[in-house]
């Protein structure tokens, strides 16, 4: 089978399409024929050698990709929730990964049935960013209906989903983005939008229940401003686990009896099922910025590295865009 592999860390030029053996599923795994794979900043961070958090887990050579949609080809002996031919989407295991490939194996618990109303290419844009948003705002942020959430980086892959999930669950959503993306964030459902370049959000907001740092900015001075807008006992969550809170941020959180948490994405099939229901009900749209053929994987990485992508980038692993498993 074809797979995009790296044998050394470096720039996009280290991405190589190779022929490798098709994997076989263990007892708790499924073998998925991959139709499409999402492209995420995590992918090129790992391609470059990872950060302090990721680096200890990386072993060369490796197949990149932690976002997939496709069809179940084979199920392990202990798997009961899927059968051959099921259309699925999910997040392959880290660091094994492998969604930049024609087939992958993963624990069945990290996949769910694909939303019925979208095709495989669109579904592949959901798992990693969607689950990162879900983990942050609901598991860590404990967001409830009627609460106020500030999403920093609201036009990006994670932020786009966070705005929609929070709104779908009845929260009041404030999205921060650049001026060029403010209308887009409004279209996602944000109740208010803030231009992070020209507006001082710390002067405009107060008594926020949850702040989600979904932007790539790693700056504890900006985090201090975010803590400033929290209510007493509020929650600040960030997916930037490679950039710890400094002492000043910790002290500011303590002064407000607030919680600060840097969290890692959790790949749970039951959350993906909930997300699929929101998509099929029309409450959540999947923002796909651009689709690349597998052969243009290096160009997809270059575009992702620009940090100017609105929504998600996707690799189309098969030649045809399928809507359903039997097409």
Secondary structure, DSSP 8 states (H G I E B T S, - for coil): -EEEEESS-SSGGG-EEEE-------TTEEEEEEEEEEE-HHHHHHHTT--TTTGGG--SSEE----EEEEEEEE-TT--S--TT-EEEE---TTT---SBSEEEEEGGGEEE--TTS-HHHHTTTHHHHHHHHIIIIIIS---TT-EEEEETTTSHHHHHHHHHHHHTT-EEEEEE-GGGHHHHHHHT-SEEEETTT--HHHH---EEEEEE-SS---HHHHHHHHHHEEEEEEEEES-TTS---HHHHHHHHHTT-EEEE------HHHHHHHHHHHHTTS----EEEEEEGGGHHHHHHHHHTT--SSEEEEE-SSS--SSTT-
